[in-house]
Amino acid sequence: MDKLIKTISASGYFRAYVLDSTQTVKEAQEKHQTLASSTVALGRTLIATQILAANQKGDSKITVKVIGDSSFGHVISVADTKGHVKGYIQNKGIDIKKTATGEVIVGPLMGNGHFVVITDYGIGKPYTSTTPLITGEIGEDFAYYLTESEQTPSAVGLNVLLDENDQVKVAGGFMLQVLPGAPEEAIARYEKRIQEMPAISSLLASKNHIEALLEAIYGEEAFKRLSEDTLAFQCDCSKERFQNALATLDKKELQAMKDEDHGAEIICQFCGTVYTFNEEELETIINDKS
Ligand SMILES: [Zn+2]
């Protein structure tokens, strides 16, 4: 079971989230049949969305859109405050690796563009905030968003490791934030530790990456675990929802679906579930419109 652990330094000036998102990204890969680079880009976006959603309360929803101008197209994911996230990548068939190391390439395939965060508090009028992509690697773009848009100095590390068959082996990451009033020398101490921290991929590769991440973030400093929440890839689509969407179409269009196509098939872009509507069901929708 995936989890997100919230912690705070004993001093109260630093807080960190650490995550295991392995099952979430595995599920996303299975549902969308993504190839290596697409898997990593989608996975990193899902992790960033999980972190942002963990910051929300009540019935809020967070949508992250990473909109690039290169091969991937856009990556979109949505998370609620109960640990559920769903998402997809526009071009799921990208698989480009460095010849020498086999490292999966992400940034250049995202290109230039924007990191868009939409917060929906469930009371209408969602709040949208946009920052430019810095490297297209998503982790850095996300850290820049947090620092610029939310005015909270933040360090982020997130990644997806694949096995030799390009299947998800481990996924996760961390977010460290400086809280108001933190003394300069303490900030310098944390900064130094983050700079000297082993690469996020090697931390994720360790046996218990949650503990490895916490140790890398806090070093010898005392901290408290505040909570542990479960995370999962879960889509909220349903036949009823798509039926309502069909009902918004023109009567003529619906009639054509019935008479010419003898039914309709809708695929949820977030999870790949296929919903079919036969002629009778279309007839009911048409009749309900009048
Ligand atoms: Zn769905």
Residues whose N, C-alpha, C, O or C-beta is under 5 A from the ligand:
A	BS01	ZN	C235 C237 C268 F270 C271 T273
